[in-house]
């Protein structure tokens, strides 16, 4: 352990792994405090709490901008309690929007649903357990690929990946599945095929964005759908890249929904995949379309290493103003995982719908939104759906009550088969369940 502690001084990732690995919780000694405090031969003032894990966890808090007084000034705090405190603090931190956005709308990043959940419903200990189980299973399956009933080991992994890439489009193309009984109508899509990039990628009527700007317009179709509800804290709009004849519709949607962010996940130089729908440079002439005037206020290349951020100001004919940030990156085979998570954090804190698009609106955009759904699922924990027929009958037949001589079986074991597929983690530990699940009375 001491050798690992010495290595931690130059490896922040190792520090985090040790602090969040339960098997090392009882191996942190007070003497390790001196190891972390030595910096170029100089001694630094020791904190009141001198447990071995305090200094590395405090350093993590300083980098994240979180106060560490909770555990540095209290000797009775355990590592488990400190981890839970830091985890809650990191989740409650709103991703800093630009002052340019908040100047016009101070509440743009004050998502009430997210703040309410984190303050009253979040169980940090259960979340830590879910994360630990997820990491354990991910690490165990890193070199194994399941396909149907077969398992491919590391030796066949590369061959499998190469072979499936060529057939990916064929495997995941939209099919008329007779087993899927969910209603899927696309009348508006069929009437506006000239505004759709691919006739096979249909736009569902029940969730599509209906354009109502300007008032009284009859041209209400755009190939865009809302994604909200379930575990999500915010609302997304997934859409295709604007075409030459849909640029006006796109900006009408931005104005109508008052979207603060546009995430463009493809290259900006491929005109056949995306029309030039915004002024690329600050000195470019404004784009005047559908009664809206789109101005490029500035471009930032330093805000994020992966994304090019354009600050766009929209003004209508009556002088009303709306501001939006346009985040653009070619997310194709990128190894950068931090930047996509950063934009998801911006979206999670947003009070208004966030627009995400790639070429067709179903590939990279769908992956980003699916990632956010998975993150929110892990944060909230598994939920159980009680079948309707169970609500119509008592748990035990009244005539047999006197024959019952043993306690009821745990709800987890009885209800697990009804919820297969909710989360890819086991539900054995009692503290994995969320508070709502523990109080479930079936």
C-alpha positions, 0 to 999 in steps of 0.5 A: 500500500505504501508503494501505491501511495508514493505512486499516487503523488504523480498519478491522479487517476490512481489516487481516484481509483484507490479512494473509491475502491472499497477494498482499500478503505481500511488500509489508509494509515495516518502516516500516509499524511506525511507522504502526501504533504511533502512537496519539494522538501517543504512541510505543509500545515497538517489538517485537523483530520490526519487520516491517510486518505484526507490529503488526496481527497482534499486535493481532488476537491480543490481541483473540482472546486469543492470545499473539503472542510466537511472532512478535513476539520472533523476527525470522526468522518469516515472515508465512506461518509466523505466519499458520499459528501464529495459525490453529492457536491460534484453532482450538485455543481452546475456546469458553468455556462458562459456569462454571455448566456446568463447575462440575458437569462440568469436561470438558463442553467438552474434546472429545478428538477435536477436540483430538487432530486439532488437535494431531497432524493439522492442516496449517495451511498447507493449510487457509490455501490451502483458505480462500483458494481458497474466498474467491476463488471465493465472491467471484467468484460473489457475483453469479452464480446457477447453475440447471441449465445456465443462469447468471443475472447480477446483473441477473436476480438479484433476480427469480430470488430472488423467484421461487424463494422461492415454490416453495422448499417444492415444490422441496425437499419429500420425494419417493419417489425411485426412484433413491435406493437407500439404505435408509430405513425408518420403522416407528417413525414410522408407529406414532407419528404422533400424536407427529409434527408433519408426516406427510411429515417421516419419522423414519429408524429407523437413526439415530433416538434411542431413549428408554431412560429411565426403565429398562424403559419401552416408550414409546421413540419421539421424532421425533429423529435423530443426526447424527454421523460424517464430518467432524464432531468432535461429535454433533448431535441434530436434532429437531422442536419439542416438542408438548404430548404430547411435552414429557415425551419431550423432557426424557427425551431431554435427561436420557438423552443428558446434552446440555449445550446446546439450540439453539432456532432459532424464536420462543418466542411461537408456541405453534402452532409450539412448545409451552411446554416449559420454565419461561420465567422464573426465578420460574416454578414448576418443570416436573415431568414423567416423574420429572424436575424442570426448574428455571429458574436464570436468564436471560441477555440479554447473553451473546450479542446474538442469543440468549436464554440460559436456565440450566436445572437438571434433577433426578430423583427420586433427587436426581441433577442435570444442567445444560443451557443453552437458547439461543433465537433467531428465526433468520429472515432475520437478517444476524447471522453471528457468533452462529450461528458462536459456537454452532457453536463451543460445539457443536464443543467439546462432549463430549456430543450437542447438541440443535438444533431448529426447528419441523419439525427440517429447515429452520433446524436442518438449515442450522446442522448443514450449516454445521458440516459444511462448516466441518469439511470445510474444516478437514480437507480433501478425502478420497479414497475408493478404489474396492473394485475397485482394491484387488483388482488391481495398479496395473500388470499384472506382465507389462507391468512391463518395458515401463513406462518412465515414472513413474506419473501423480500420484494427484491427477489419476487419482483426482479423477474418483472424488471429484467433489463432495467440496469446492467448490474446485479441487485443483490446488495440491499443498499443498491436500491433507491429509496423509492424502491425500498419503500415499495409495497406490492 
